[in-house]
Amino acid sequence: MAVHTLRFSHQGRVQWGVVSKNRITPLPGEFATTADFIRSHEVGALREFASSGIASRTTLALEQVQVLSPVTRNQQFLCQGANYRQHMIESGMDPDAKSYNMIFTKATSCMAPPNTDLVKPAHVRFLDYEIELGLILKRDVLARTVVTRANLHEFVAGLVIVNDYSARDIQIPQTQFYKGKSFRTFGPIGPFLCLLAPQDMGYLGQLQLTLTVNGQVRQHDTTANLVFGPAETLTELSGVQDLLVGDLLSTGTPAGCALSVPSPLKQRVGALLPEATKWAIFNKVQEGRTQYLKAGDLVEARIRSLDGAIDLGVQRNRVVDETPG
């Protein structure tokens, strides 16, 4: 059975704990990084600890603590793009013909607590949201490795909510995924890190993702619609780079983003236009999209299984304008 954990600060001390019914059972010991925590804990032992009589006398309410990102900034922040079927279709791509796995990274300095304010840089016009399921790695992978559904539990420790906030006016016209997605606060993570037992791996294909802005549903989909799943993605990445315990792989976002992408035909016509003309048209189209985020908007992200066995909590981000300085 999965165990929900939390990284938090209480009375000036950073700790980890097990969460049940909105109560936190602090764990003994100090773990400076996500990797240290993952290496030190097995799901079964955590479940037994949280249910013990000694632990029950030392619980804290969620309201008593400052919730932190469960992924520390020493870990890699890897991402997949265009990885849900309907999102690909609305982006002018054919999910059945896609033969490549789009991979990019975000700066680790954009990692933020789950309920942090989202700071909109002064020069960013088109600020977008992207709810994503994040996978936390369980072990180092230092050579090409074949990961399958059967052995996936050896590589994936747990799950988190990620919001891959994006400045579309930088990402698209400048073809800069890294710059457009790496501003500080553009990568809130958490609240919970849900650690999985081997028998929980089946949930990876049936989780429900929901994102709202000011209470209005903008994105809703299930991980059953992922184009490239965790096993094949980790296999591919293992042939490119080292993967380390505690690293984060964010698996892509569903349809419903603010970004409006032209049809394939219009994209081909646009490619023939002068650069200045092409991006002037792009900007004009985006200016008509009221879905882009502005100061005061509240973005809420939720990921859970239908039976409630896995519930990654609620991530809340209030959009604020960058303070001049």
Secondary structure as a PSIPRED ss2 file (coil, helix, strand):
# PSIPRED VFORMAT (PSIPRED V4.0)

   1 M C   1.000  0.000  0.000
   2 A C   1.000  0.000  0.000
   3 V E   0.000  0.000  1.000
   4 H E   0.000  0.000  1.000
   5 T E   0.000  0.000  1.000
   6 L E   0.000  0.000  1.000
   7 R E   0.000  0.000  1.000
   8 F E   0.000  0.000  1.000
   9 S E   0.000  0.000  1.000
  10 H E   0.000  0.000  1.000
  11 Q C   1.000  0.000  0.000
  12 G C   1.000  0.000  0.000
  13 R E   0.000  0.000  1.000
  14 V E   0.000  0.000  1.000
  15 Q E   0.000  0.000  1.000
  16 W E   0.000  0.000  1.000
  17 G E   0.000  0.000  1.000
  18 V E   0.000  0.000  1.000
  19 V E   0.000  0.000  1.000
  20 S E   0.000  0.000  1.000
  21 K C   1.000  0.000  0.000
  22 N C   1.000  0.000  0.000
  23 R E   0.000  0.000  1.000
  24 I E   0.000  0.000  1.000
  25 T E   0.000  0.000  1.000
  26 P E   0.000  0.000  1.000
  27 L C   1.000  0.000  0.000
  28 P C   1.000  0.000  0.000
  29 G C   1.000  0.000  0.000
  30 E C   1.000  0.000  0.000
  31 F C   1.000  0.000  0.000
  32 A C   1.000  0.000  0.000
  33 T C   1.000  0.000  0.000
  34 T H   0.000  1.000  0.000
  35 A H   0.000  1.000  0.000
  36 D H   0.000  1.000  0.000
  37 F H   0.000  1.000  0.000
  38 I H   0.000  1.000  0.000
  39 R H   0.000  1.000  0.000
  40 S H   0.000  1.000  0.000
  41 H C   1.000  0.000  0.000
  42 E C   1.000  0.000  0.000
  43 V H   0.000  1.000  0.000
  44 G H   0.000  1.000  0.000
  45 A H   0.000  1.000  0.000
  46 L H   0.000  1.000  0.000
  47 R H   0.000  1.000  0.000
  48 E H   0.000  1.000  0.000
  49 F H   0.000  1.000  0.000
  50 A H   0.000  1.000  0.000
  51 S H   0.000  1.000  0.000
  52 S C   1.000  0.000  0.000
  53 G H   0.000  1.000  0.000
  54 I H   0.000  1.000  0.000
  55 A H   0.000  1.000  0.000
  56 S H   0.000  1.000  0.000
  57 R C   1.000  0.000  0.000
  58 T C   1.000  0.000  0.000
  59 T C   1.000  0.000  0.000
  60 L E   0.000  0.000  1.000
  61 A E   0.000  0.000  1.000
  62 L H   0.000  1.000  0.000
  63 E H   0.000  1.000  0.000
  64 Q H   0.000  1.000  0.000
  65 V C   1.000  0.000  0.000
  66 Q E   0.000  0.000  1.000
  67 V E   0.000  0.000  1.000
  68 L C   1.000  0.000  0.000
  69 S C   1.000  0.000  0.000
  70 P C   1.000  0.000  0.000
  71 V C   1.000  0.000  0.000
  72 T C   1.000  0.000  0.000
  73 R C   1.000  0.000  0.000
  74 N C   1.000  0.000  0.000
  75 Q C   1.000  0.000  0.000
  76 Q C   1.000  0.000  0.000
  77 F E   0.000  0.000  1.000
  78 L E   0.000  0.000  1.000
  79 C E   0.000  0.000  1.000
  80 Q E   0.000  0.000  1.000
  81 G E   0.000  0.000  1.000
  82 A C   1.000  0.000  0.000
  83 N C   1.000  0.000  0.000
  84 Y E   0.000  0.000  1.000
  85 R H   0.000  1.000  0.000
  86 Q H   0.000  1.000  0.000
  87 H H   0.000  1.000  0.000
  88 M H   0.000  1.000  0.000
  89 I H   0.000  1.000  0.000
  90 E H   0.000  1.000  0.000
  91 S C   1.000  0.000  0.000
  92 G C   1.000  0.000  0.000
  93 M C   1.000  0.000  0.000
  94 D C   1.000  0.000  0.000
  95 P C   1.000  0.000  0.000
  96 D C   1.000  0.000  0.000
  97 A C   1.000  0.000  0.000
  98 K C   1.000  0.000  0.000
  99 S C   1.000  0.000  0.000
 100 Y C   1.000  0.000  0.000
 101 N C   1.000  0.000  0.000
 102 M E   0.000  0.000  1.000
 103 I E   0.000  0.000  1.000
 104 F E   0.000  0.000  1.000
 105 T E   0.000  0.000  1.000
 106 K C   1.000  0.000  0.000
 107 A C   1.000  0.000  0.000
 108 T H   0.000  1.000  0.000
 109 S H   0.000  1.000  0.000
 110 C H   0.000  1.000  0.000
 111 M E   0.000  0.000  1.000
 112 A E   0.000  0.000  1.000
 113 P C   1.000  0.000  0.000
 114 P C   1.000  0.000  0.000
 115 N C   1.000  0.000  0.000
 116 T C   1.000  0.000  0.000
 117 D C   1.000  0.000  0.000
 118 L E   0.000  0.000  1.000
 119 V E   0.000  0.000  1.000
 120 K E   0.000  0.000  1.000
 121 P C   1.000  0.000  0.000
 122 A C   1.000  0.000  0.000
 123 H C   1.000  0.000  0.000
 124 V C   1.000  0.000  0.000
 125 R C   1.000  0.000  0.000
 126 F C   1.000  0.000  0.000
 127 L E   0.000  0.000  1.000
 128 D E   0.000  0.000  1.000
 129 Y C   1.000  0.000  0.000
 130 E C   1.000  0.000  0.000
 131 I E   0.000  0.000  1.000
 132 E E   0.000  0.000  1.000
 133 L E   0.000  0.000  1.000
 134 G E   0.000  0.000  1.000
 135 L E   0.000  0.000  1.000
 136 I E   0.000  0.000  1.000
 137 L E   0.000  0.000  1.000
 138 K C   1.000  0.000  0.000
 139 R C   1.000  0.000  0.000
 140 D C   1.000  0.000  0.000
 141 V E   0.000  0.000  1.000
 142 L C   1.000  0.000  0.000
 143 A C   1.000  0.000  0.000
 144 R C   1.000  0.000  0.000
 145 T C   1.000  0.000  0.000
 146 V C   1.000  0.000  0.000
 147 V C   1.000  0.000  0.000
 148 T C   1.000  0.000  0.000
 149 R C   1.000  0.000  0.000
 150 A C   1.000  0.000  0.000
 151 N C   1.000  0.000  0.000
 152 L H   0.000  1.000  0.000
 153 H H   0.000  1.000  0.000
 154 E H   0.000  1.000  0.000
 155 F C   1.000  0.000  0.000
 156 V E   0.000  0.000  1.000
 157 A E   0.000  0.000  1.000
 158 G E   0.000  0.000  1.000
 159 L E   0.000  0.000  1.000
 160 V E   0.000  0.000  1.000
 161 I E   0.000  0.000  1.000
 162 V E   0.000  0.000  1.000
 163 N E   0.000  0.000  1.000
 164 D C   1.000  0.000  0.000
 165 Y C   1.000  0.000  0.000
 166 S E   0.000  0.000  1.000
 167 A E   0.000  0.000  1.000
 168 R H   0.000  1.000  0.000
 169 D H   0.000  1.000  0.000
 170 I H   0.000  1.000  0.000
 171 Q H   0.000  1.000  0.000
 172 I C   1.000  0.000  0.000
 173 P C   1.000  0.000  0.000
 174 Q C   1.000  0.000  0.000
 175 T C   1.000  0.000  0.000
 176 Q C   1.000  0.000  0.000
 177 F H   0.000  1.000  0.000
 178 Y H   0.000  1.000  0.000
 179 K H   0.000  1.000  0.000
 180 G H   0.000  1.000  0.000
 181 K H   0.000  1.000  0.000
 182 S C   1.000  0.000  0.000
 183 F C   1.000  0.000  0.000
 184 R C   1.000  0.000  0.000
 185 T C   1.000  0.000  0.000
 186 F C   1.000  0.000  0.000
 187 G E   0.000  0.000  1.000
 188 P E   0.000  0.000  1.000
 189 I E   0.000  0.000  1.000
 190 G C   1.000  0.000  0.000
 191 P C   1.000  0.000  0.000
 192 F C   1.000  0.000  0.000
 193 L E   0.000  0.000  1.000
 194 C E   0.000  0.000  1.000
 195 L E   0.000  0.000  1.000
 196 L C   1.000  0.000  0.000
 197 A C   1.000  0.000  0.000
 198 P H   0.000  1.000  0.000
 199 Q H   0.000  1.000  0.000
 200 D H   0.000  1.000  0.000
 201 M H   0.000  1.000  0.000
 202 G H   0.000  1.000  0.000
 203 Y H   0.000  1.000  0.000
 204 L H   0.000  1.000  0.000
 205 G H   0.000  1.000  0.000
 206 Q C   1.000  0.000  0.000
 207 L E   0.000  0.000  1.000
 208 Q E   0.000  0.000  1.000
 209 L E   0.000  0.000  1.000
 210 T E   0.000  0.000  1.000
 211 L E   0.000  0.000  1.000
 212 T E   0.000  0.000  1.000
 213 V E   0.000  0.000  1.000
 214 N C   1.000  0.000  0.000
 215 G C   1.000  0.000  0.000
 216 Q E   0.000  0.000  1.000
 217 V E   0.000  0.000  1.000
 218 R E   0.000  0.000  1.000
 219 Q E   0.000  0.000  1.000
 220 H E   0.000  0.000  1.000
 221 D E   0.000  0.000  1.000
 222 T E   0.000  0.000  1.000
 223 T H   0.000  1.000  0.000
 224 A H   0.000  1.000  0.000
 225 N H   0.000  1.000  0.000
 226 L E   0.000  0.000  1.000
 227 V C   1.000  0.000  0.000
 228 F C   1.000  0.000  0.000
 229 G C   1.000  0.000  0.000
 230 P H   0.000  1.000  0.000
 231 A H   0.000  1.000  0.000
 232 E H   0.000  1.000  0.000
 233 T H   0.000  1.000  0.000
 234 L H   0.000  1.000  0.000
 235 T H   0.000  1.000  0.000
 236 E H   0.000  1.000  0.000
 237 L H   0.000  1.000  0.000
 238 S H   0.000  1.000  0.000
 239 G C   1.000  0.000  0.000
 240 V C   1.000  0.000  0.000
 241 Q C   1.000  0.000  0.000
 242 D C   1.000  0.000  0.000
 243 L E   0.000  0.000  1.000
 244 L C   1.000  0.000  0.000
 245 V C   1.000  0.000  0.000
 246 G C   1.000  0.000  0.000
 247 D C   1.000  0.000  0.000
 248 L E   0.000  0.000  1.000
 249 L E   0.000  0.000  1.000
 250 S E   0.000  0.000  1.000
 251 T C   1.000  0.000  0.000
 252 G C   1.000  0.000  0.000
 253 T C   1.000  0.000  0.000
 254 P C   1.000  0.000  0.000
 255 A C   1.000  0.000  0.000
 256 G C   1.000  0.000  0.000
 257 C C   1.000  0.000  0.000
 258 A C   1.000  0.000  0.000
 259 L C   1.000  0.000  0.000
 260 S C   1.000  0.000  0.000
 261 V C   1.000  0.000  0.000
 262 P C   1.000  0.000  0.000
 263 S C   1.000  0.000  0.000
 264 P H   0.000  1.000  0.000
 265 L H   0.000  1.000  0.000
 266 K H   0.000  1.000  0.000
 267 Q H   0.000  1.000  0.000
 268 R H   0.000  1.000  0.000
 269 V H   0.000  1.000  0.000
 270 G H   0.000  1.000  0.000
 271 A C   1.000  0.000  0.000
 272 L C   1.000  0.000  0.000
 273 L C   1.000  0.000  0.000
 274 P C   1.000  0.000  0.000
 275 E H   0.000  1.000  0.000
 276 A H   0.000  1.000  0.000
 277 T H   0.000  1.000  0.000
 278 K H   0.000  1.000  0.000
 279 W H   0.000  1.000  0.000
 280 A H   0.000  1.000  0.000
 281 I H   0.000  1.000  0.000
 282 F H   0.000  1.000  0.000
 283 N H   0.000  1.000  0.000
 284 K H   0.000  1.000  0.000
 285 V H   0.000  1.000  0.000
 286 Q H   0.000  1.000  0.000
 287 E H   0.000  1.000  0.000
 288 G C   1.000  0.000  0.000
 289 R C   1.000  0.000  0.000
 290 T C   1.000  0.000  0.000
 291 Q C   1.000  0.000  0.000
 292 Y C   1.000  0.000  0.000
 293 L C   1.000  0.000  0.000
 294 K C   1.000  0.000  0.000
 295 A C   1.000  0.000  0.000
 296 G C   1.000  0.000  0.000
 297 D C   1.000  0.000  0.000
 298 L E   0.000  0.000  1.000
 299 V E   0.000  0.000  1.000
 300 E E   0.000  0.000  1.000
 301 A E   0.000  0.000  1.000
 302 R E   0.000  0.000  1.000
 303 I E   0.000  0.000  1.000
 304 R E   0.000  0.000  1.000
 305 S E   0.000  0.000  1.000
 306 L C   1.000  0.000  0.000
 307 D C   1.000  0.000  0.000
 308 G C   1.000  0.000  0.000
 309 A C   1.000  0.000  0.000
 310 I C   1.000  0.000  0.000
 311 D E   0.000  0.000  1.000
 312 L E   0.000  0.000  1.000
 313 G E   0.000  0.000  1.000
 314 V E   0.000  0.000  1.000
 315 Q E   0.000  0.000  1.000
 316 R E   0.000  0.000  1.000
 317 N E   0.000  0.000  1.000
 318 R E   0.000  0.000  1.000
 319 V E   0.000  0.000  1.000
 320 V E   0.000  0.000  1.000
 321 D E   0.000  0.000  1.000
 322 E C   1.000  0.000  0.000
 323 T C   1.000  0.000  0.000
 324 P C   1.000  0.000  0.000
 325 G C   1.000  0.000  0.000
